[in-house]
């Protein structure tokens, strides 16, 4: 009995020392919130490309981008306002997650950070030299994980990283690559998805356990890809569907292979298809024409007049439109997608559009105590069990 009491006293003393040693470095860190880390392309980029040497096609830091929500201060988001990740952060009671490259953003790392880059792909050669490819985003994340260890201590950092949620939206730009034509589609898709899951496994090794994914949208129904009679390009959509099938199968495998791996997979493809097929039920009046651009369906990528074509038209009310520009959605559409991702609610589908076992609300509310991979430091467990 006396030995048991001594063991308990030591355990309380040890935990007290750990808490005290971390007190000075964790003044900005709280167990009450779950950090949010974001990887991807223009669907999630909140301004990282503002800080790299790139082309106007990969930038959205000029009017009228952001004009609905950010008014005269465009942030680099490819929309008239906020993106899916902004609304998810709001649901999770977090502030807007800043871009990693934004000067002075490091003080927000404990609540998360955004690594996404417009134009980025899972392959390094996609828009090479103009974007932050997925592997570079991984390097940025590893530097953040290292700073967690340095500031919080190894155990507390692992705890924080395991509680965090990691959102990925990547792959769309890989299929605009000229090199695609030299591959069999199935082989190319396997390469894109393989690169994506390889990065996911590297993030997992840092202690991450809760992952969220958006699959690819229905390519052929974006304004830029509709064919001459304004109908959807079936070949382009079939390629996105193939990617999505392989991604789904890969995540099922990862769940079996990686202990504690939890994931949400949002069916961006089907959700956007549903909105396009039933626009009025979602509060839209125009599902084919972009709000900002020029030419047929405003499908020429000229929004803002900073790219090759300088002339552009701007609709009167973005809330009437599904698409903001040739490839991207309006804030209103993104808000609806975020609501579906968060709680699986949708106006016309009883089953929702989450293909994984969890939705985002599940992931954010899951606590570290549910994750069997977490253990006390070995010096504690060995002493108590002796």
C-alpha positions in Angstrom: 0.0 0.0 0.0 2.8 2.4 0.9 4.5 1.7 -2.4 1.2 2.5 -4.3 0.9 5.8 -2.3 4.5 6.7 -3.1 3.8 6.0 -6.8 0.8 8.2 -6.9 2.7 11.0 -5.1 5.5 10.8 -7.7 3.0 10.8 -10.6 1.3 14.0 -9.2 4.7 15.6 -8.7 5.9 14.7 -12.2 2.8 16.0 -13.9 3.2 19.2 -11.8 6.8 19.6 -13.1 5.7 19.1 -16.7 2.9 21.6 -16.4 5.3 24.1 -14.7 8.0 23.7 -17.3 5.5 24.3 -20.2 3.7 27.2 -18.5 6.0 29.9 -19.9 5.9 28.5 -23.5 2.2 27.7 -23.7 0.7 31.1 -22.7 -0.9 31.2 -26.2 -1.9 27.6 -26.3 -5.0 26.2 -24.8 -6.6 22.7 -24.7 -9.9 24.3 -25.2 -9.4 24.8 -28.9 -8.5 22.4 -31.8 -5.9 23.7 -34.3 -6.8 23.8 -38.0 -4.1 23.1 -40.6 -4.9 23.6 -44.3 -3.1 22.3 -47.4 -4.1 22.7 -51.0 -4.7 24.9 -54.0 -6.8 27.9 -55.0 -10.0 26.5 -53.4 -8.3 27.0 -50.0 -5.5 29.6 -50.6 -6.1 32.6 -48.4 -3.1 34.6 -49.6 0.1 32.6 -49.5 0.7 33.4 -53.2 0.8 37.1 -52.4 4.3 36.5 -50.9 5.9 34.5 -53.7 7.2 35.4 -57.2 4.3 34.2 -59.4 2.1 35.2 -62.3 -1.2 37.1 -62.3 -3.0 33.9 -63.0 -2.0 32.6 -59.6 -2.9 35.8 -57.8 -6.2 37.2 -56.5 -5.0 40.1 -54.4 -6.7 42.8 -56.5 -10.2 44.1 -57.0 -12.9 42.7 -57.5 -11.7 39.6 -55.7 -13.0 39.8 -52.2 -15.3 42.6 -53.0 -18.4 41.1 -51.2 -16.8 40.5 -47.8 -13.3 42.1 -47.7 -14.5 45.2 -49.7 -11.5 47.3 -50.7 -8.9 44.9 -49.1 -8.7 41.8 -51.3 -6.7 39.1 -49.5 -5.7 36.7 -52.3 -8.8 34.5 -52.0 -10.2 33.3 -55.3 -13.7 34.3 -54.6 -15.8 37.4 -54.0 -15.4 36.7 -50.3 -14.6 33.9 -47.9 -13.7 30.3 -48.7 -14.8 26.9 -47.3 -11.9 27.0 -44.8 -13.0 30.3 -43.4 -16.5 29.1 -42.6 -15.1 25.8 -41.1 -12.9 27.8 -38.8 -16.0 29.9 -37.8 -18.0 26.7 -37.0 -15.0 25.5 -34.9 -15.0 28.8 -33.0 -11.5 29.7 -34.4 -10.4 32.9 -36.0 -9.7 33.1 -39.7 -6.7 30.9 -40.2 -3.9 33.0 -41.7 -1.6 32.1 -44.6 1.8 30.7 -43.5 3.8 33.2 -45.5 2.0 36.2 -44.1 4.5 38.3 -42.1 3.9 38.0 -38.4 1.4 35.1 -38.6 3.5 32.8 -36.4 1.7 33.9 -33.3 -1.4 32.1 -34.6 0.2 28.7 -35.1 -1.4 27.2 -32.0 -4.8 27.7 -33.6 -3.5 26.6 -37.0 -2.1 28.0 -40.2 -2.9 27.7 -44.0 -0.3 26.4 -46.4 -2.5 26.3 -49.5 -1.2 27.9 -52.8 -3.3 28.7 -55.8 -2.1 26.6 -58.8 -0.4 24.1 -56.6 -0.6 20.4 -57.3 0.3 17.1 -55.7 3.1 16.8 -58.4 6.1 19.1 -58.1 6.1 19.9 -61.8 2.6 21.4 -61.8 3.1 25.1 -62.5 6.6 24.6 -61.3 8.3 27.8 -60.0 5.0 29.7 -59.8 3.4 27.9 -56.8 4.0 26.2 -53.5 3.6 22.5 -54.4 2.2 20.0 -51.8 5.6 18.7 -50.8 6.8 22.3 -50.0 3.6 22.8 -48.0 4.6 19.7 -46.1 8.0 21.2 -45.3 6.4 24.3 -44.0 4.1 22.2 -41.8 7.1 20.2 -40.4 8.7 23.5 -39.4 5.6 24.4 -37.5 5.5 20.9 -35.9 9.1 21.5 -34.8 8.3 24.9 -33.3 5.5 23.2 -31.3 8.0 20.7 -29.9 10.5 23.5 -29.0 7.9 25.7 -27.4 5.5 23.1 -25.8 7.7 20.1 -25.2 7.6 16.8 -27.0 4.6 15.4 -25.2 2.4 18.5 -25.2 3.3 19.1 -28.9 2.2 15.6 -29.8 -1.0 16.1 -27.9 -1.7 19.4 -29.7 -0.9 17.9 -33.1 -3.1 14.9 -32.5 -6.1 17.1 -31.5 -5.7 19.2 -34.7 -7.7 18.8 -37.9 -5.9 18.7 -41.2 -7.8 19.7 -44.4 -6.6 18.9 -47.9 -7.9 20.0 -51.3 -5.4 19.2 -54.0 -5.2 17.6 -57.5 -7.2 19.8 -59.7 -4.2 21.7 -61.2 -2.3 18.4 -61.9 -4.9 17.6 -64.6 -4.3 20.8 -66.4 -0.7 19.8 -67.0 0.5 19.3 -70.6 2.3 16.2 -69.4 -1.1 14.5 -68.8 -1.4 13.7 -72.5 1.7 11.5 -72.4 0.2 9.2 -69.7 -2.5 6.6 -69.6 -5.1 8.3 -67.4 -5.2 5.6 -64.8 -1.4 5.7 -64.3 -1.4 9.5 -64.0 -4.3 9.5 -61.5 -2.4 6.8 -59.5 0.6 9.1 -59.4 -1.3 12.2 -58.3 -3.2 10.4 -55.6 0.0 8.5 -54.5 1.8 11.8 -54.0 -1.1 13.1 -52.0 -1.3 10.1 -49.7 2.5 10.1 -49.3 2.3 13.6 -47.8 -0.6 12.6 -45.6 1.4 9.8 -44.2 4.3 12.2 -43.4 1.9 14.5 -41.6 0.6 11.5 -39.7 4.1 10.7 -38.5 4.2 14.1 -36.7 1.3 12.9 -34.5 -1.6 14.1 -36.7 -4.7 11.8 -36.6 -7.7 13.7 -37.8 -7.8 14.4 -41.6 -10.4 16.0 -43.9 -10.4 15.9 -47.7 -12.3 17.5 -50.5 -12.3 15.5 -53.6 -12.2 17.1 -57.0 -15.2 19.1 -58.4 -17.0 18.2 -61.6 -14.4 19.7 -64.0 -16.6 19.6 -67.1 -19.2 21.9 -65.6 -16.9 24.8 -64.6 -17.5 27.8 -66.9 -14.0 27.5 -68.4 -14.5 23.8 -69.4 -18.1 23.8 -70.8 -18.1 23.0 -74.5 -19.4 25.1 -77.4 -23.1 24.4 -76.8 -22.6 25.3 -73.1 -23.1 21.7 -71.9 -20.7 20.1 -69.5 -17.5 18.5 -70.9 -18.1 14.8 -70.1 -14.5 13.7 -70.7 -13.1 16.3 -68.2 -15.7 15.2 -65.6 -14.9 11.6 -66.1 -11.2 12.3 -65.3 -12.2 14.0 -62.0 -14.5 11.1 -61.2 -11.7 8.6 -61.7 -9.4 10.6 -59.4 -12.1 10.7 -56.8 -12.6 6.9 -56.9 -8.9 6.3 -56.5 -8.7 8.8 -53.6 -11.6 7.1 -51.8 -10.0 3.7 -52.1 -6.7 5.0 -50.9 -8.2 6.6 -47.8 -10.0 3.3 -46.9 -6.6 1.6 -47.1 -4.9 4.3 -44.9 -7.6 3.9 -42.3 -6.7 0.2 -42.1 -3.0 0.7 -42.1 -2.5 3.7 -39.8 -3.5 3.4 -36.1 -5.9 6.1 -35.0 -6.3 7.6 -38.5 -9.7 9.3 -38.7 -10.9 11.0 -41.8 -13.7 12.9 -43.5 -14.1 12.9 -47.2 -16.3 15.5 -48.7 -17.8 14.7 -52.1 -17.2 18.1 -53.7 -18.0 16.6 -57.1 -21.5 15.4 -56.2 -22.3 18.5 -54.1 -21.4 20.9 -56.8 -23.3 18.8 -59.4 -26.4 19.0 -57.1 -26.2 22.7 -56.9 -25.7 23.1 -60.7 -28.6 20.7 -61.4 -31.0 22.4 -58.9 -29.7 26.0 -58.6 -33.0 27.6 -57.5 -33.3 25.1 -54.6 -30.0 26.5 -53.3 -30.9 30.1 -53.9 -29.0 30.7 -57.2 -30.3 32.2 -60.5 -27.2 31.4 -62.6 -25.3 28.1 -62.6 -23.4 28.3 -65.9 -22.1 31.9 -66.3 -19.3 33.2 -64.1 -19.9 36.5 -62.2 -16.5 37.9 -63.2 -14.8 37.4 -66.6 -15.4 38.0 -70.2 -16.5 36.2 -73.4 -19.0 33.3 -73.6 -20.2 32.4 -70.1 -17.6 34.9 -68.9 -15.3 31.9 -69.2 -12.2 33.8 -70.3 -10.0 34.2 -67.2 -9.8 38.0 -67.1 -11.4 38.8 -63.8 -9.7 42.0 -62.4 -8.0 42.9 -65.7 -4.5 41.9 -64.5 -4.0 38.9 -66.7 -3.5 38.5 -70.5 -7.0 39.7 -71.3 -7.6 43.1 -69.7 -11.3 43.6 -70.3 -13.8 41.9 -68.0 -17.4 42.1 -66.9 -18.7 41.9 -63.4 -22.2 40.8 -62.4 -24.4 43.0 -60.2 -25.0 40.4 -57.5 -22.6 37.6 -56.8 -25.2 35.9 -54.6 -27.2 35.0 -57.7 -24.2 33.1 -59.1 -22.7 29.7 -58.3 -19.4 30.6 -60.0 -17.4 33.7 -59.2 -14.8 33.4 -62.0 -13.9 30.7 -64.6 -12.9 28.1 -62.1 -13.9 29.2 -58.6 -17.1 29.6 -56.6 -18.8 32.6 -55.0 -18.8 33.0 -51.2 -22.4 32.0 -51.0 -21.6 28.7 -52.7 -18.6 28.1 -50.5 -20.7 28.8 -47.4 -23.2 26.1 -48.5 -20.4 23.6 -49.1 -18.9 24.3 -45.7 -22.2 23.7 -44.0 -22.4 20.3 -45.7 -18.9 19.4 -44.8 -19.4 20.4 -41.2 -22.7 18.6 -40.3 -23.6 16.6 -43.5 -26.7 18.7 -43.9 -28.0 19.5 -47.4 -31.3 20.8 -48.8 -32.0 18.0 -51.4 -30.0 15.0 -50.3 -30.9 12.9 -47.3 -27.6 11.1 -47.2 -25.4 14.2 -47.5 -22.1 14.4 -49.3 -19.6 13.1 -46.7 -18.1 9.8 -48.0 -15.9 9.2 -45.1 -16.9 7.8 -41.7 -16.9 11.3 -40.1 -17.9 14.8 -40.9 -15.9 17.8 -39.8 -17.9 18.5 -36.7 -17.1 15.0 -35.6 -13.4 15.5 -36.1 -13.2 18.8 -34.3 -15.2 17.5 -31.4 -13.3 14.2 -31.1 -10.8 14.6 -28.2 -7.3 13.2 -27.7 -8.6 10.9 -25.0 -10.3 8.8 -27.7 -7.0 8.3 -29.6 -5.3 5.1 -28.4 -2.0 6.1 -29.8 -1.4 8.7 -27.1 0.6 7.5 -24.1 2.2 8.9 -21.0 6.0 9.4 -21.1 7.8 6.1 -20.6 9.4 7.2 -17.3 5.9 7.6 -15.9 4.3 4.4 -17.3 7.3 2.2 -16.3 7.3 3.6 -12.7 3.5 3.2 -12.2 3.5 -0.3 -13.6 6.5 -1.5 -11.6 
